[in-house]
Amino acid sequence: VQQISFINELEKLKAVYRQTWLKVDSDRYENTAEHSWQVALTANILAEHCIVKIDIANVTKMLLLHDVVEIYAGDTFAFAEKEILGNQHDKEIDALNKLMDLLPKEQKEYFENIWTEFEQAQTNDAKFANAIDRIVPAFQSLSNSGGTWKKHQVPKSKILERNKYLKEIAPKLYEYLLEQINNSFEGDYYK
């Protein structure tokens, strides 16, 4: 019964909208459930580009789990002011506790550990998961003529800093992303 309550609560993730709008349906923003699915699949597609050993099953779990806290905490734009992002972390911890309390003790501890590993980004698995979580929105902005970056006037330096894990763990993917970003900024997204 506890597990079913948790599964039913996950339904709410489909109603949490992000800053990224969809190229295929430009009249609406992506929801967090769609984002979680896409990053999990993308990690499995791009895992071969990792230069360190990773456990793709663990990475996939992180990517499917890390944003469930948005059910209660909501989504915050990745390039928001530091004060907003700082408050978001506290909201996410409260949301994590509320959600995980729906699960049996063993699963609660297991999922909390996966979520924490992702947030701390110290292991190779977590660094790769974070890299993928950040490269997918980058691809989306690149395919939408600047998308969210253009809307919020995000400087290239911030975009590159946000993708630092990619540079460390999958440098060829980082070089590809850097080339695409350089081309897009030369194309004057912001004019």
Salt bridges, closest charged atoms under 4 A:
GLU9 OE2 - LYS12 NZ 2.77
GLU11 OE2 - LYS14 NZ 3.39
ASP25 OD2 - ARG28 NE 3.44
GLU30 OE1 - ARG18 NE 3.01
GLU34 OE2 - ARG28 NH2 2.60
GLU48 OE2 - HIS49 NE2 3.88
ASP67 OD2 - ARG18 NH1 3.98
ASP67 OD2 - HIS35 NE2 3.54
ASP67 OD2 - HIS66 NE2 2.96
ASP75 OD1 - ARG18 NH1 3.79
ASP101 OD1 - LYS108 NZ 2.66
GLU109 OE2 - LYS105 NZ 3.77
ASP133 OD1 - HIS35 NE2 2.61
ASP133 OD1 - HIS66 NE2 3.08
GLU161 OE2 - LYS164 NZ 3.54
GLU168 OE2 - LYS127 NZ 2.71
ASP188 OD2 - LYS191 NZ 3.47
